[in-house]
Amino acid sequence: MTSAHDSGLGGDTGLRLDSARGRWLLVMTILGSGMAGIDATIVNVALPQIGRSFKTSFTTLQWVVTGYALTLAAFILLGGVLGDRLGRLRVFVIGVVWFTVASLACGLAPTAGTLVAARALQGIGGALLTPGSLALLQSAFAREDRSRAIGTWAGLGGVAMAVGPFVGGWLVEVASWRWVFLINLPVAAVVLLIARGLPPFARPVGRPPRLDVLGAGLGVLALAGATYALTEIGGGELSPFAIGAAAVGGIGTAAFIRHEHRTAHPMLPLTIFASRTFTTVNAVTFLVYGGMGVVFLLLVLQLQVVAGWSPLASGIASLPTTAMMMLGSSRSGVLADRIGPRLQMGAGPLVMAAGILLLLRIGTDTDYVLDVLPGVLVFGLGLTALVAPLTSTALASAPDEYAGLASGVNNAVARTGGLIGIAAVPALAGLTGQIVEDPAAFDDGFRVAMLTCAVVIAAGGALAATVLRGRTVGE
């Protein structure tokens, strides 16, 4: 008879991290969610080449980024619920396949419009696989190994975001911008091979929730309207269509909240926010990831457009952040278990903000050691301190049977923060039109945008330090 340990059930008798199945599960989830994480940043370094290839404006290039973030944020809650209903491993695998097909479409896109559409499809695949990867860890590993597993996942997931510009820069230089999408195909093949060798995991206990299709549709409507309006209005396009999109976004948001409050089977049960810890963690997530998405987007562009660096050199610049996440995130999760998440979640964003201020030294005559390295090191230190306790606390604040929902909510908040940040901050800082062809103007906009991000991220740390209580993760 198969034991709980062998079957991969959660709880105190779940998988151990030092077992073969535990290690393979961790590798699979890191690679799978890493594809979605890398594609949130890898495209950034290729944007100048994409713009020249299609002869398009910076606003269209923003949509190459936000088209992916939009559908990822809008459907990630539904992805979490589908995992709770149909089985987390099954939905994870479906998401990997979907993501891979969409990546192929991105790599073969003949026009900028086709690329944006394919990126939107890619985001749906990411929305299916991302919450499933984290929920699998929360439900399959033994309780005493969860923080270490999630810390490792969070650390290497952060590495995926940070290593994206390096990989993208190398691919753009040695091949073409199209390979920043085609590289997903062999990675996906490895993920699917591992998934095929894992045993079936038990579905969550209790009656599976019904699908809230109307809620998902209203969520997409709200985000799409708000994102389009912010991008176009921020870029100076105060057209009737942009104003209408803003109205649609507002109405969609109100309708979504009303529907989720009244329906018997909500995609997002609003009662989950009755937990002060869960609500605070997600507010911090929104602020920090909103600023961080803009930082990752603009840093590689500043190094190419203003400093004149190659795509590969600008990608390599952020590698110290990657190294710090690799070395420190697992230990950060263990430390948060011992002392509680408040200190790290309060201090981490403040340190990140300090790193952003140091990055303002980047200009036309940039020295890596003096102008770039201090900023990425300090930023990486703050990010390392923050990510693991933030992720663990978000999941621990909800019951095990809602691990998929809690993961989906936290991921949706993170993606929405990045989506809103990328749509609003660059445009409001004056980064519009053909500005990638004007280094002086881009430099001015970069400084305004980075100062804004530093303030927003620091506000997230202040919120965590002020509101969070307790000595253990999830308390």
PyMOL commands that set and color helices and strands:
alter all, ss='L'
color gray80, all
select helices_A, chain A and resi 4-7+11-13+20-39+44-54+58-86+88-107+112-140+143-174+179-182+184-197+213-234+240-262+270-274+276-305+311-316+319-339+342-361+368-396+400-428+435-437+439-467
alter helices_A, ss='H'
color red, helices_A
deselect
rebuild
show_as cartoon
